[in-house]
């Protein structure tokens, strides 16, 4: 090769490398010297404005819902280096390490978000700053939940998952593709402890209740001569007992609004002993004249809270020559019953809050781990608040007996909640975004019991929810990841050697047959 | 010698140039004309999104990648020519794989029948609309990897064992349990070509262990599926054995060719040459007879014309091509509730439900109006369709969601949910569906149109289809008692008195159940729906009612046509000729009045 050729080759290589360097080096943040100020906050999705966030939450990535050709965001707090992000599209993806550093350094402080955008004419605008509060108290690291298509009668693909709230890692606890497409739900943990877990599988050879305790994993059929398999489980704080409801529920449908609704026509509560594999109950929680559901223990294990409504003699009436279902005058009271775990006896039954006092149906009680507050859902009627637009979350101060509606609710369904182990956070399901798909929101509770504006479960891609057609079900905050692997759960579900048939307490009389409980119902409700 | 080879070459080229293209052109035409790829699309409703999230879902289980490939390719069924082309290309790849397989184990060449038999078997499998392209993709990949692996025959044993381990693990991840075909071929190869039995044992142990390890440590999958999941065997195939022969063919071919070559051909080499070489023409004739004759018979026995008709009717119904629905349903098909349902639905849409409903027999009775819950549980979109057309958006949504749960985010499910949400002013849900449709290969235009309707609500009033549904929607809430069609139609009418479809279906319900008193009670709403004439079946029912009661106990502004009255008199005359014995009169009445309500009423 002659010298001129070598020079040409050398210069070409240099040119290509230079071009590569120009293309690959990220563009720096623009220096915005001049801008016009807009006296309002920028519209962003999710709405991460004026909220209180945990110091250990994953970055709250968001989209700027304002028209521009370039965006610049500065996230700053009193201590530490601010985070500056610039982007040609409206997605703001916050670097996780820098976010963690900034947020953890400023526990209890404020977090300022400055948003700038450049319009098509090259003019920069600055919106009013968004100010969020960083709480001092952390939220439990993990969240367990079920993902399912909007549930009616059929299902194929569903699973129970856990999400690390400190980042975006989601991993399955159990998937039904490994269990003959069985239905699975009712995942429950003892006092936010992932080492004590229960999952119920329905239909198919894997069906049963998987109960995991430290060093032990079993499948139990909790149905007995008294009851069908239990649902809505609540672990006693001692980890040896699980309260469950045995529900007789029927799905029915409305012609406008939310299509789905549920009729309870005969629920009871039972208590399952993990140690003795025995099911028991008492008249206070399985009154034939009432329907009891949604058990929840007080953190000291002395009280079992639940919802209860009188059972109707008939669920039908004739109107305009068309048979009408009587569903909207069934309202549940909040009850509690004293329990003595040391000898397994029951005490006095109390009405904590009556539906006649509130005019609402009171369901899903959950006591805060410090025993101070009780969160519950109140709706116009019924026992299935997730399908009722009127459902809102309420708080009851167990020390004063006063109840109130915290400022976390929307005009859409707000229901099913779970406390963080430090009693300063709770997560709940809400349909506020699109009125159909449940999404999880987190709210901070201060020492005075005030709950703050909730924020949506963050996702790495802030557009995630715009194409996600699964509903998030039954959020449960847990202190760490579930220790038992999906493979172990699957093995146990199919292993006859690890299967137990629950025994009925000899003191409990077998119930009426299931058919007789359905007496008076139409075939399409059965 | 040179001359002989030259002749041979010319013969070979001529034969290949003739046979192979003719075979694959026939293959293409058979799929295009007989099978009709659009019916595959109709039945399978493949889901595919150009989206990394969607791709990641397929990485979570063994065989997911071939499912992904299958999902992509199946989109092309939407265009009949593209679907036929894809089916043919896969068959061609199978042909090449079989050719390479034979080449890798024997010295035999030019046994075209052996190369083409798998393609024929594949075509027989294509005859079943349940057949998944992911299955054939998995098989092709397994054969390709085997053909690659068979070339490592001369390398160091330990390296080969290591390669086998790697190939198996990767292949298992890509094709799932179909990798057993690769394993079996490798074992046969090792036994017959290398006679290394220890290696075979190693292969067998590795092959058995990989799914076990995968399911216990890497994937959330049942043990049964780990060993058999991606084969997708089922009892729908006709003849059922074809699906197994399709896999067994390759090991069988390999063993038989190797044995033939070793035990017979080697000894008879000279004689064989004498026998075969001068008789190429005979060989070709035999091959052509096997491929086209045997193949034809196999296709004939594996094709289910009824299923094709069933899918075709549903396809036309989905396209709102009601005349073609009516043209494709025959009287015998009315025994099938779904066909009867589509027939009645089509009649309503062409405005002839009350005129011609009884032209065909209605053995399914009122179950052909709204399909049962049981049918809905495996064909949920059919229930969604009828509720949507009745303006009952909530029930349409209910069944579209059931379809979503059963079949995933198919284009039809997303479109239906989008339309319902637009009509219910639940724009956020509609946008979710449209956002997903934007990620499809085929429905971006559809999405774009309806996105405009969300942005500008006034455009909804210009969309005749949406406007019609909107006008039928219930005005206030009621509980849907769909298990009781009568109450259901009555409720729809009560909530929206202009719901003509609910009215006609209620009246059809009464006619099908011979509840003439109730039919007469609802005749007073008849003037609300703008009929120009009283429909034929209504006239027939009125006359039957009057004849039954002996008096006209109701007021009606319409008078039955003279021809109808005359027909009824003729009908009565036949009946009275047989002394009122309807069994005896049956043949006569059915000959004269088979399409009338009277015949249905009498012989239901």
Boltz contact constraints between the chains, C-beta under 6 A:
constraints:
  - contact:
      token1: [A, 149]
      token2: [B, 404]
      max_distance: 6.0
  - contact:
      token1: [A, 149]
      token2: [B, 405]
      max_distance: 6.0
  - contact:
      token1: [A, 150]
      token2: [B, 401]
      max_distance: 6.0
  - contact:
      token1: [A, 152]
      token2: [B, 398]
      max_distance: 6.0
  - contact:
      token1: [A, 152]
      token2: [B, 401]
      max_distance: 6.0
  - contact:
      token1: [A, 152]
      token2: [B, 402]
      max_distance: 6.0
  - contact:
      token1: [A, 154]
      token2: [B, 402]
      max_distance: 6.0
  - contact:
      token1: [A, 154]
      token2: [B, 405]
      max_distance: 6.0
  - contact:
      token1: [A, 154]
      token2: [B, 406]
      max_distance: 6.0
  - contact:
      token1: [A, 155]
      token2: [B, 405]
      max_distance: 6.0
  - contact:
      token1: [A, 156]
      token2: [B, 405]
      max_distance: 6.0
  - contact:
      token1: [A, 156]
      token2: [B, 406]
      max_distance: 6.0
  - contact:
      token1: [A, 172]
      token2: [B, 220]
      max_distance: 6.0
  - contact:
      token1: [A, 175]
      token2: [B, 220]
      max_distance: 6.0
  - contact:
      token1: [A, 178]
      token2: [B, 220]
      max_distance: 6.0
  - contact:
      token1: [A, 178]
      token2: [B, 221]
      max_distance: 6.0
  - contact:
      token1: [A, 178]
      token2: [B, 222]
      max_distance: 6.0
  - contact:
      token1: [A, 252]
      token2: [B, 479]
      max_distance: 6.0
  - contact:
      token1: [A, 253]
      token2: [B, 398]
      max_distance: 6.0
  - contact:
      token1: [A, 253]
      token2: [B, 480]
      max_distance: 6.0
  - contact:
      token1: [A, 254]
      token2: [B, 477]
      max_distance: 6.0
  - contact:
      token1: [A, 255]
      token2: [B, 394]
      max_distance: 6.0
  - contact:
      token1: [A, 255]
      token2: [B, 474]
      max_distance: 6.0
  - contact:
      token1: [A, 255]
      token2: [B, 477]
      max_distance: 6.0
  - contact:
      token1: [A, 255]
      token2: [B, 478]
      max_distance: 6.0
  - contact:
      token1: [A, 255]
      token2: [B, 480]
      max_distance: 6.0
  - contact:
      token1: [A, 256]
      token2: [B, 474]
      max_distance: 6.0
  - contact:
      token1: [A, 256]
      token2: [B, 477]
      max_distance: 6.0
  - contact:
      token1: [A, 259]
      token2: [B, 394]
      max_distance: 6.0
  - contact:
      token1: [A, 259]
      token2: [B, 397]
      max_distance: 6.0
  - contact:
      token1: [A, 259]
      token2: [B, 398]
      max_distance: 6.0
  - contact:
      token1: [A, 322]
      token2: [B, 487]
      max_distance: 6.0
  - contact:
      token1: [A, 322]
      token2: [B, 490]
      max_distance: 6.0
  - contact:
      token1: [A, 322]
      token2: [B, 491]
      max_distance: 6.0
  - contact:
      token1: [A, 325]
      token2: [B, 479]
      max_distance: 6.0
  - contact:
      token1: [A, 434]
      token2: [B, 428]
      max_distance: 6.0
  - contact:
      token1: [A, 434]
      token2: [B, 429]
      max_distance: 6.0
  - contact:
      token1: [A, 435]
      token2: [B, 426]
      max_distance: 6.0
  - contact:
      token1: [A, 436]
      token2: [B, 429]
      max_distance: 6.0
  - contact:
      token1: [A, 466]
      token2: [B, 435]
      max_distance: 6.0
  - contact:
      token1: [A, 467]
      token2: [B, 432]
      max_distance: 6.0
  - contact:
      token1: [A, 467]
      token2: [B, 435]
      max_distance: 6.0
  - contact:
      token1: [A, 467]
      token2: [B, 436]
      max_distance: 6.0
  - contact:
      token1: [A, 486]
      token2: [B, 220]
      max_distance: 6.0
  - contact:
      token1: [A, 487]
      token2: [B, 216]
      max_distance: 6.0
  - contact:
      token1: [A, 523]
      token2: [B, 483]
      max_distance: 6.0
  - contact:
      token1: [A, 524]
      token2: [B, 483]
      max_distance: 6.0
